[in-house]
Amino acid sequence: MVTGRTFTEARSRVRQSATLCGRLQARAIPVIPHFILLPLILRRMSAPHPLKDLDGETQEALAKGIAEFNSWRFYDCHETLEDVWREVGSKGGEGTLADFYQGVIKIAAGFHHLLRGNHKGAVNLLSDAFRLLESYRPVTLGIDVERLLNDVKACLERILELGPDQLRDFDRGMIPQIVSNAIGPSSSRAKTVPGHGS
């Protein structure tokens, strides 16, 4: 499903494309007309990425990464998904999920930095994740990206509000869980770092 915001973005891209097509046609360069591009752009922007399209090894790695994230083992999640990201990214092409994996990796790394008191690292990584995951809303590979980004946004706003000097006052109960309807959601939120006390 294409949201209003997504449609507006697509329409803007089509207008830019139409302007470029007009300029190129004036130079007698063959181009794809903008009325053909619109359905292609909309299809790409709203294309679901079903979990069934992943091979078994990738599904296992994704499930493991989600379990690690939800257990606050953010560094392990980063390592697990980085291997998948490298594999997906090495295949190239527009249809890959490289940005999706990189976005989830950056969220994990951002929370890893948060738990270690690195304000700048947390802010930079969590902010970068939005750019990477924006086009994968609302759901990709069974993961509720919309909810994840909304939860991360609330955390990021609080981190910015606290600043580096008061970062220790961050309520760790705000750290989100990755909710996945395909892999099995975790209904409880961890209140302490497992194995590290409160």
VMD Tcl script that draws the C-alpha trace (Angstrom):
set ca {
  {0.00 0.00 0.00}
  {1.31 3.44 -0.90}
  {0.86 6.07 1.81}
  {0.01 9.70 1.08}
  {3.52 10.77 1.95}
  {5.03 8.07 -0.22}
  {2.73 8.99 -3.09}
  {3.74 12.65 -2.75}
  {7.42 11.67 -2.85}
  {6.81 9.50 -5.90}
  {4.85 12.26 -7.64}
  {7.71 14.67 -6.96}
  {10.19 12.18 -8.45}
  {7.95 11.73 -11.48}
  {7.75 15.51 -12.01}
  {11.54 15.72 -11.83}
  {11.74 12.82 -14.25}
  {9.25 14.47 -16.62}
  {11.32 17.66 -16.63}
  {14.48 15.69 -17.33}
  {12.70 13.64 -20.03}
  {11.61 16.85 -21.72}
  {15.16 18.19 -21.73}
  {16.59 14.93 -23.06}
  {13.90 14.60 -25.74}
  {14.76 18.11 -26.91}
  {18.26 16.76 -27.49}
  {16.88 13.72 -29.37}
  {18.01 11.27 -26.69}
  {15.56 8.36 -26.27}
  {14.05 8.23 -22.78}
  {11.21 6.50 -20.95}
  {8.19 8.85 -20.79}
  {7.19 9.96 -17.29}
  {3.72 8.35 -17.54}
  {5.45 4.98 -17.85}
  {7.83 5.71 -14.98}
  {5.09 6.50 -12.41}
  {3.79 2.92 -12.10}
  {7.37 1.62 -11.92}
  {8.30 4.06 -9.17}
  {5.13 3.35 -7.19}
  {5.62 -0.40 -7.54}
  {9.21 -0.13 -6.26}
  {8.22 2.11 -3.35}
  {5.39 -0.14 -2.20}
  {6.93 -3.50 -3.07}
  {6.65 -5.90 -0.15}
  {9.68 -7.90 0.78}
  {8.19 -11.21 1.91}
  {10.14 -13.42 4.26}
  {9.44 -16.42 2.02}
  {11.75 -14.89 -0.62}
  {14.76 -15.35 1.68}
  {16.84 -18.50 1.66}
  {16.87 -20.61 4.82}
  {20.28 -19.41 5.98}
  {19.28 -15.75 5.67}
  {16.00 -16.38 7.51}
  {17.92 -18.04 10.34}
  {20.39 -15.15 10.53}
  {17.54 -12.62 10.59}
  {15.75 -14.55 13.36}
  {19.00 -14.80 15.33}
  {19.71 -11.08 14.87}
  {16.21 -10.16 16.07}
  {16.56 -12.43 19.12}
  {19.93 -10.85 19.92}
  {18.50 -7.34 19.53}
  {15.52 -8.13 21.76}
  {17.92 -9.57 24.38}
  {19.93 -6.32 24.29}
  {22.88 -8.13 22.75}
  {23.25 -5.27 20.30}
  {26.86 -5.95 19.37}
  {26.02 -9.59 18.58}
  {23.02 -8.47 16.50}
  {25.31 -6.12 14.59}
  {27.77 -8.93 13.88}
  {25.06 -11.42 12.86}
  {23.29 -9.08 10.46}
  {26.49 -7.59 9.08}
  {27.31 -10.91 7.40}
  {23.85 -10.92 5.77}
  {24.24 -7.26 4.78}
  {27.58 -7.96 3.10}
  {26.08 -10.89 1.17}
  {22.99 -8.93 0.08}
  {24.97 -5.79 -0.69}
  {27.52 -7.65 -2.77}
  {24.74 -8.75 -5.14}
  {23.95 -5.11 -5.89}
  {20.92 -4.03 -7.83}
  {17.98 -1.83 -6.95}
  {15.86 -4.60 -5.49}
  {18.24 -5.66 -2.72}
  {17.58 -5.31 0.96}
  {21.07 -3.99 1.73}
  {19.76 -0.67 3.10}
  {17.21 -2.51 5.23}
  {19.85 -4.66 6.90}
  {22.23 -1.74 7.27}
  {19.46 0.31 8.91}
  {18.73 -2.41 11.47}
  {22.47 -2.82 12.07}
  {22.79 0.92 12.73}
  {19.92 0.83 15.22}
  {21.62 -2.05 17.07}
  {24.97 -0.24 17.01}
  {23.28 2.98 18.17}
  {21.81 1.27 21.22}
  {25.17 -0.43 21.86}
  {26.73 3.04 22.02}
  {23.88 4.32 24.19}
  {24.42 1.59 26.78}
  {28.11 2.50 26.89}
  {27.44 6.21 27.36}
  {28.56 7.33 23.90}
  {26.08 10.11 23.14}
  {27.53 11.13 19.77}
  {27.75 7.53 18.51}
  {24.16 6.80 19.57}
  {22.79 9.96 17.94}
  {24.69 9.51 14.68}
  {23.84 5.84 14.22}
  {20.17 6.10 15.20}
  {19.76 9.13 12.92}
  {21.38 7.34 9.98}
  {19.01 4.40 10.44}
  {16.00 6.59 9.56}
  {17.42 7.47 6.16}
  {18.12 3.82 5.41}
  {14.81 2.36 6.66}
  {12.36 5.05 5.52}
  {11.44 3.28 2.28}
  {10.86 -0.04 4.06}
  {7.86 1.20 6.06}
  {5.42 -0.12 7.18}
  {6.52 -3.80 7.18}
  {9.47 -5.56 5.58}
  {10.35 -9.23 5.97}
  {7.67 -9.49 8.63}
  {9.32 -6.76 10.73}
  {7.14 -3.86 11.83}
  {9.49 -1.16 10.55}
  {6.91 1.57 11.23}
  {6.74 0.69 14.92}
  {10.50 0.24 15.20}
  {11.20 3.66 13.70}
  {8.56 5.34 15.87}
  {10.09 3.76 18.99}
  {13.62 4.68 17.91}
  {12.49 8.25 17.21}
  {11.17 8.56 20.78}
  {14.50 7.25 22.10}
  {16.51 9.57 19.87}
  {14.48 12.60 20.96}
  {15.09 11.70 24.61}
  {18.82 11.12 24.00}
  {19.08 14.54 22.35}
  {17.10 16.14 25.18}
  {19.39 14.63 27.83}
  {22.62 15.52 26.05}
  {25.98 13.86 26.73}
  {26.19 14.95 30.37}
  {22.87 13.41 31.44}
  {22.82 10.37 29.15}
  {23.08 8.08 32.19}
  {19.52 9.23 33.09}
  {18.07 7.68 29.92}
  {15.19 5.32 30.76}
  {16.40 2.03 29.33}
  {12.83 0.78 29.37}
  {12.33 2.94 26.25}
  {14.65 0.73 24.20}
  {12.36 -0.98 21.69}
  {11.89 -4.59 20.74}
  {11.88 -5.63 17.10}
  {8.37 -6.90 16.45}
  {8.14 -9.52 13.74}
  {4.95 -11.31 12.76}
  {6.91 -13.90 10.80}
  {9.59 -14.80 13.30}
  {7.74 -14.43 16.56}
  {7.33 -11.18 18.49}
  {8.63 -10.70 21.97}
  {5.90 -9.24 24.14}
  {8.05 -8.20 27.07}
  {10.56 -5.39 27.17}
  {13.82 -5.95 28.96}
  {14.40 -3.47 31.78}
  {18.04 -4.31 32.37}
  {20.89 -5.43 30.21}
  {20.83 -9.22 30.50}
  {23.78 -10.37 32.56}
  {24.70 -6.83 33.60}
  {22.22 -6.02 36.39}
  {20.24 -2.78 36.39}
}
mol new
graphics top color blue
foreach p $ca { graphics top sphere $p radius 0.5 }
foreach p [lrange $ca 0 end-1] q [lrange $ca 1 end] { graphics top cylinder $p $q radius 0.2 }
display resetview
